[in-house]
Amino acid sequence: MLFLTQPALSRSIRSLEAELGQALFDRLGRVSELTPFGHETLARARELVQAADELRRAGQRAAGGLSGRLRVGMGSGPGALLMNPLLQAVAQHGPGLQLEVARAGTELLVQALRARQLDALVVDARSLRPAPDLHLQHLHELRGAFMVRRGHPLAKRRRTLSFEEVCAFGLASTPLSDEVCRVLVERYGPQAHPSHSVTLRCDELPSLVELARHSDTVLLAIRAAAPDLVELRLTPELAANARLGLVTLARRTEAPGLSLVRELMSGLLRDNLSPSPTRRTP
C-alpha cells in the first residue's frame, strides 16, 4: 500500500520513534498494535495532514484571487469610478475574499501602503512622488473637464467660455495635483491656480458631483466621473488629463484578488464620452 518494502518501513518507524522519544507500536510476535502514545500521535498526524491539505487548497484559491484579504486604497477620482463596482464584484464572485477599501489623499495612502496597512493603491500618478520602493503599473489616462448640470446658464451659451465666466459661478474640485495646477496656470493665468479659483474643495468626488447636479456650481473633475453633466468648452481648451495607476510595494508578493482590480480598471477607467463640439458665435 505504501510502495515500500517491509524492512524500509520498519526502519522509518524506528527512526520516528527515536525522534519522538516514545514507542508507537507494541510488537507482539507477528502482531503490532498502537501504544497509547501511538494513538495520540496518529490523531495529531491526521490533523496535521488535514491542515496541510487545507493550506494547499487555500494557496490554490489565493492564486486564483478567490480567498484571503485584499486592502485597497483609492484616491478620490478612482474611488468614484471603482469603489462600488469593486464591492459588487467581490460580493458576487469572491465570497472567500475579504475586501477593505480606504479613501484618502495620495500622501496618506502611500504612508499606509508603506506601513503594510494597505496592499495596493489606485491613485492619480501625477500626484505620486516617484520612489524606488513603489511600483506603478496599469496606467489609464482620463480626460479632465469643467462640467455643469443640464439647464445651467453656462450650458445655454452658444460659444466657448472664458475661465472668468466659469469662476463666476463658483468652482468645485477635489485636491488637484501639482501637474494639473501647472496646466491651469499655463492655460488661464495665475488667477487660475486652485488656491485662488477653487471655492469648494472636497476629497469625496461623488459629493461634488451631487453638488453640481443640484446647483450652479461648476465642477472640475474627471469627465468619466459624471457622464450626465454637461461639459463646458473654454478658450483655450483645458487639455488636462488624470493618469490613474495601480501602486504596490516593489518586490512584495501580490495580494489575492488584485487581478480583479486590474480587470475593473481596464473596463471602467476609460473615457466613454467624446468632447462636446466647440460652440462658435453665430
C-alpha positions in Angstrom: 0.0 0.0 0.0 2.9 2.4 0.8 5.1 1.2 -2.1 7.8 0.4 0.5 9.5 -2.8 1.4 8.8 -4.1 4.9 12.4 -3.5 6.1 12.3 0.1 4.8 9.0 0.7 6.6 10.3 -0.8 9.8 13.4 1.5 9.7 11.2 4.6 9.1 9.0 3.7 12.1 12.0 3.1 14.4 13.5 6.4 13.2 10.3 8.2 14.0 10.1 6.5 17.5 13.6 7.6 18.2 12.8 11.2 17.2 9.7 11.3 19.3 11.3 9.5 22.2 8.4 7.1 22.7 7.3 3.7 21.2 4.5 3.9 18.7 3.8 0.2 18.5 3.7 -2.8 20.9 5.1 -5.7 18.9 3.5 -8.9 20.0 5.1 -11.6 17.8 3.8 -11.1 14.3 1.1 -8.6 15.5 1.8 -4.8 16.0 -0.6 -2.6 18.0 -0.5 1.1 18.6 0.6 2.2 22.1 -1.4 4.9 23.9 1.2 7.4 22.7 0.8 5.9 19.2 -2.9 6.6 19.2 -2.3 10.2 20.2 0.4 10.5 17.5 -2.0 9.1 14.9 -4.7 11.6 15.8 -2.4 14.6 15.7 -0.8 13.3 12.5 -4.3 13.2 10.8 -4.9 16.8 12.0 -1.6 17.9 10.5 -2.3 16.2 7.2 -5.7 17.8 7.0 -4.2 21.2 7.9 -1.6 20.8 5.2 -4.2 19.9 2.6 -6.3 22.9 3.5 -3.2 25.2 3.3 -2.6 23.8 -0.2 -6.2 24.5 -1.2 -6.0 28.0 0.3 -2.9 28.6 -1.8 -4.7 27.5 -4.9 -7.7 29.7 -4.1 -5.4 32.7 -3.4 -3.6 32.1 -6.7 -7.0 32.4 -8.4 -7.9 35.5 -6.3 -10.7 33.7 -4.6 -9.7 33.9 -1.0 -7.6 35.9 1.5 -7.6 39.6 2.4 -7.3 42.5 0.0 -6.8 46.0 1.3 -7.1 48.7 -1.4 -6.6 52.5 -1.0 -8.2 54.8 -3.6 -7.9 58.4 -4.4 -11.0 60.5 -4.9 -11.2 60.1 -8.7 -10.5 56.3 -8.8 -12.8 55.8 -5.8 -15.7 57.5 -7.6 -15.3 55.2 -10.6 -14.1 51.9 -9.0 -15.3 51.5 -5.4 -18.9 50.5 -5.9 -18.1 48.1 -8.9 -15.3 46.5 -6.8 -17.6 45.9 -3.8 -20.2 44.4 -6.1 -17.7 42.2 -7.9 -16.3 40.8 -4.7 -19.8 40.3 -3.3 -20.9 38.3 -6.4 -17.8 36.4 -7.4 -15.4 36.3 -4.4 -17.2 35.1 -1.3 -13.9 33.9 0.1 -12.2 37.2 -0.4 -12.2 39.7 2.4 -12.0 43.2 0.9 -11.2 46.5 2.7 -11.3 49.8 0.8 -9.8 53.0 2.2 -10.3 56.5 0.8 -7.9 59.3 1.4 -5.4 61.6 -0.3 -2.4 60.2 -2.1 0.1 61.1 0.6 -1.8 59.4 3.4 -2.5 56.3 1.2 1.2 55.9 0.4 2.1 56.1 4.1 -0.5 53.3 4.8 1.0 51.3 1.9 4.5 51.6 3.3 3.2 50.7 6.8 1.8 47.5 5.3 -1.7 48.7 6.3 -2.7 48.5 2.6 -1.8 46.1 -0.2 -2.3 48.3 -3.2 -3.4 51.8 -4.2 -5.3 53.2 -7.2 -4.4 56.9 -7.5 -3.6 59.7 -9.9 0.1 59.1 -10.8 0.6 62.8 -11.3 0.1 63.2 -7.5 2.5 60.4 -6.7 6.2 61.1 -5.9 8.4 58.6 -7.6 10.3 56.3 -5.2 12.3 53.1 -5.6 10.0 51.2 -3.2 6.9 52.0 -5.2 5.8 50.0 -8.2 3.5 51.9 -10.6 1.7 50.0 -13.3 -1.5 49.6 -15.3 -1.8 53.3 -16.2 -5.1 54.7 -17.6 -5.4 58.3 -18.9 -8.7 60.0 -18.4 -9.7 63.5 -19.6 -10.4 66.3 -17.1 -13.3 68.8 -17.8 -15.3 71.6 -16.5 -18.9 70.4 -16.0 -22.3 71.7 -15.0 -25.9 70.4 -14.7 -28.2 70.4 -17.7 -30.0 73.7 -17.9 -27.1 75.6 -16.3 -26.8 79.2 -17.6 -23.4 78.5 -19.0 -24.6 75.4 -20.8 -27.0 77.6 -22.8 -24.4 80.0 -24.1 -23.7 79.2 -27.8 -19.9 80.0 -27.7 -16.8 79.0 -25.9 -16.3 80.4 -22.5 -13.6 82.2 -20.6 -12.2 81.0 -17.3 -13.5 84.1 -15.6 -17.1 83.3 -16.7 -16.7 79.8 -15.3 -15.4 81.0 -12.0 -18.2 83.5 -11.6 -20.5 80.6 -10.7 -18.0 79.0 -8.2 -15.6 76.2 -8.9 -15.5 72.9 -7.1 -12.9 70.2 -7.2 -11.0 67.6 -5.3 -7.4 68.4 -4.3 -5.5 68.7 -7.6 -2.0 67.5 -8.4 0.8 69.9 -9.0 0.8 69.0 -12.6 -2.9 70.0 -13.0 -2.2 73.2 -11.1 0.6 74.0 -13.6 -1.7 73.3 -16.6 -4.4 75.6 -15.2 -1.9 78.4 -14.7 -0.4 78.0 -18.1 -3.8 78.0 -19.8 -5.6 80.7 -17.8 -3.1 82.7 -15.9 -2.0 82.9 -12.2 -5.6 83.6 -11.1 -6.5 80.0 -12.2 -4.3 78.4 -9.5 -6.7 76.3 -7.4 -5.6 78.2 -4.2 -7.3 81.2 -5.8 -10.0 79.8 -8.1 -11.5 76.8 -6.3 -14.1 77.8 -3.8 -15.3 74.3 -2.8 -12.8 71.6 -2.3 -13.6 68.1 -1.0 -11.8 64.7 -1.1 -15.1 62.9 -1.9 -15.8 63.4 -5.6 -19.3 61.8 -5.5 -20.3 64.6 -3.1 -19.1 67.2 -5.5 -20.9 65.6 -8.4 -24.1 65.7 -6.5 -23.4 69.3 -5.7 -23.0 70.1 -9.4 -26.2 68.3 -10.2 -28.3 70.4 -7.8 -26.7 73.8 -8.0 -25.0 76.2 -10.4 -21.5 75.3 -9.2 -19.0 74.3 -11.9 -17.2 71.0 -11.3 -13.6 70.4 -12.4 -13.0 66.7 -12.4 -12.5 63.6 -14.5 -15.1 63.6 -17.2 -16.0 59.9 -16.8 -16.9 60.5 -13.2 -20.1 62.5 -14.2 -21.3 61.4 -17.6 -24.7 63.0 -17.0 -23.3 66.5 -16.6 -22.7 68.9 -19.5 -19.1 69.6 -20.4 -18.2 73.2 -20.9 -15.7 74.3 -23.6 -13.3 77.0 -22.8 -10.8 79.1 -24.8 -8.1 77.9 -24.6 -9.2 74.3 -24.0 -8.3 72.7 -20.7 -6.4 69.7 -22.2 -5.5 68.2 -18.8 -5.7 64.5 -18.0 -5.6 62.3 -15.0 -3.2 59.3 -15.1 -4.7 56.7 -12.9 -2.5 53.8 -12.0 -2.1 50.8 -9.6 0.6 51.2 -7.0 2.1 48.4 -5.0 5.3 48.0 -2.9 8.2 46.8 -5.1 9.4 43.2 -4.6 6.4 42.3 -2.5 4.2 39.2 -3.1 0.9 40.2 -4.8 -2.2 40.2 -2.6 -5.0 37.9 -3.5 -7.8 39.4 -5.7 -5.6 42.1 -7.2 -6.3 40.7 -10.7 -9.9 41.6 -10.1 -8.9 45.3 -9.5 -6.9 45.3 -12.7 -9.9 43.9 -14.7 -12.2 46.6 -13.3 -9.6 49.3 -14.1 -9.4 48.1 -17.7 -13.1 48.1 -18.0 -14.1 51.3 -16.2 -11.1 53.7 -16.4 -11.8 55.0 -19.8 -13.4 58.0 -21.5 -16.7 56.8 -23.0 -17.7 60.4 -23.9 -16.2 62.4 -26.7 -15.6 66.1 -26.0 -18.6 68.3 -26.8 -18.3 70.1 -30.1 -17.0 73.6 -29.8 -19.7 76.2 -29.9 -19.0 79.2 -32.1 -20.6 82.6 -32.0 -23.1 82.8 -34.9 
